[in-house]
Amino acid sequence: MLTRLLTHEFGVVAGYVAGGRGRHLRPVVIPGNLVEVQLSARTDSQLPFAKLELLESRGPWLGEPLAAAAITWACALAATALPERQPYPTLYEALTGLLGAICHAPSARIWVRPLVEYETLVLRELGYGGGERAHGDTADLLAAMDDLGKPLDHYLLADRHGDVMAARARLRELLGRIVR
């Protein structure tokens, strides 16, 4: 199974996980999990083999529709938009914090702000600017999220649109229900 991992030192790294679809490793390779990875390749140009060890699982939150949608979107954005082997330590830390907030906050109203700030940071780190820091209540944050949709789609995901923006649309739909 091919997997893309976001690392602090090397950015996004692709690797082949032998048995990744098997019964033992399937729970390890789900989006958002914190893993320790050992990469090995004969040459720098070869796709490395990845040995993974689970450090922290996000699996328990994937049964919750809103948390699952947020984890899926945040991880898909990083895996799709970030270039390989270019470190973005700020984005790594932001994604780690966002995933922690999604999993441990008592309400989505608490992690909507970090989500909007994460999207803004991705745009800014990749050189596309980024809006102002999000302020206000949940409705204002969702409006800021709506404003970020076009630049994300246009600049970062234009040639890889499909399922990635669909994941964001699903998340936005679910978040829209909390302000009604």
C-alpha positions in Angstrom: 0.0 0.0 0.0 1.3 3.5 -0.9 1.0 6.0 1.8 1.9 9.7 2.2 3.3 10.8 5.6 3.8 14.3 6.9 7.0 14.5 8.9 8.4 17.4 10.8 11.9 17.1 9.3 11.2 16.1 5.7 7.7 17.3 4.9 5.5 14.9 3.0 7.1 11.6 2.2 5.7 8.8 0.2 6.4 5.2 1.1 5.3 1.6 0.5 3.8 -0.1 3.5 4.0 -3.9 3.0 0.8 -5.4 4.2 -0.8 -2.0 4.7 -4.2 -3.3 3.7 -3.9 -6.3 6.0 -5.7 -6.9 9.3 -2.7 -5.9 11.4 -1.7 -2.7 9.7 -5.1 -1.4 8.5 -5.8 0.4 11.8 -2.3 2.0 11.8 -2.5 3.6 8.3 -5.7 5.5 8.8 -5.6 9.3 8.2 -4.6 11.4 11.2 -2.7 8.7 13.2 0.5 9.6 14.7 3.1 7.0 13.8 6.8 6.4 14.1 8.2 5.6 10.6 11.3 3.9 9.5 12.1 4.5 5.8 14.5 2.5 3.8 15.4 2.6 0.1 18.4 1.4 -1.9 18.7 4.8 -3.7 17.4 8.3 -3.1 15.3 8.1 -6.3 13.6 4.8 -5.2 10.2 4.7 -3.4 11.2 3.8 0.1 9.7 1.0 2.1 8.0 2.3 5.3 7.7 0.4 8.6 5.1 2.0 10.8 4.6 1.9 14.5 1.4 3.4 15.9 2.0 6.1 18.6 -1.5 7.7 18.8 -4.6 6.5 17.1 -7.4 8.8 15.8 -9.5 5.8 15.1 -12.0 6.2 17.9 -13.1 9.6 16.5 -13.6 8.3 12.9 -17.0 6.8 14.1 -18.2 10.4 14.8 -19.3 12.0 11.5 -18.2 15.6 12.2 -14.8 14.6 13.7 -14.2 12.1 10.9 -14.9 14.7 8.2 -12.6 17.2 9.9 -9.7 14.7 10.2 -10.2 13.5 6.6 -10.2 17.0 5.3 -7.2 18.3 7.2 -5.1 15.2 6.3 -6.2 15.2 2.7 -5.3 18.9 2.4 -1.8 18.3 3.7 -1.3 15.1 1.6 -2.5 16.7 -1.6 -1.3 20.3 -1.5 2.1 20.0 0.1 5.0 19.2 -2.2 7.1 16.1 -1.4 10.3 16.3 0.6 10.0 20.0 1.5 9.8 20.5 5.2 7.0 22.7 6.7 7.5 22.4 10.4 4.9 25.1 11.1 2.3 23.2 9.2 3.3 19.9 10.9 2.8 21.5 14.3 -0.5 23.2 13.2 -1.9 19.9 11.9 -0.8 18.1 15.0 -2.5 20.7 17.2 -5.7 20.7 15.0 -6.0 17.0 15.1 -5.6 17.1 18.9 -8.2 19.7 19.2 -10.7 17.8 17.0 -10.2 14.7 19.1 -10.2 16.2 22.5 -12.3 19.3 22.5 -15.8 18.9 23.9 -17.4 20.6 21.0 -16.7 21.4 17.3 -17.3 25.1 18.1 -13.9 25.0 19.9 -11.9 23.5 17.0 -13.5 25.5 14.1 -11.1 28.4 14.7 -8.0 26.2 14.5 -9.4 24.6 11.4 -9.8 28.0 9.6 -6.4 29.1 10.9 -4.8 25.8 9.5 -6.3 26.4 6.1 -5.1 30.0 6.1 -1.6 28.8 7.2 -1.4 26.3 4.4 -2.2 29.0 1.8 0.3 31.4 3.4 3.1 28.8 3.7 2.7 27.8 0.1 3.0 31.4 -1.0 -0.7 32.3 -1.8 -1.2 34.8 0.9 -4.0 34.0 3.2 -6.8 35.9 4.8 -6.7 37.7 8.1 -6.8 35.9 11.3 -10.4 34.6 11.9 -12.4 36.4 14.5 -15.9 36.2 15.9 -18.4 33.6 16.7 -18.9 30.3 14.9 -21.0 31.8 12.1 -18.1 34.3 11.4 -15.6 31.4 11.4 -17.8 29.5 8.9 -18.0 32.6 6.7 -14.2 32.8 6.8 -14.1 29.1 5.9 -16.3 29.8 2.9 -14.0 32.6 1.8 -11.0 30.3 1.9 -12.7 27.7 -0.3 -12.1 29.5 -3.6 -8.3 30.1 -3.1 -7.8 26.5 -1.8 -9.6 25.2 -4.8 -8.1 27.6 -7.3 -4.4 27.6 -6.2 -3.7 24.4 -4.3 -6.1 21.8 -5.5 -6.9 22.9 -9.1 -5.5 19.9 -10.8 -6.4 17.4 -8.0 -9.9 18.6 -7.3 -12.1 15.6 -7.0 -12.4 13.9 -3.6 -10.3 16.4 -1.8 -12.7 19.3 -2.2 -15.6 16.9 -1.7 -14.2 16.1 1.7 -14.2 19.8 2.5 -17.7 20.3 1.2 -18.9 17.4 3.5 -17.2 19.0 6.5 -18.6 22.4 5.7 -22.1 20.9 5.4 -21.8 19.2 8.8 -20.4 22.4 10.4 -23.3 24.4 9.0 -25.6 22.4 11.1 -24.1 23.6 14.3 -25.0 27.2 13.8 -28.6 26.6 12.9 
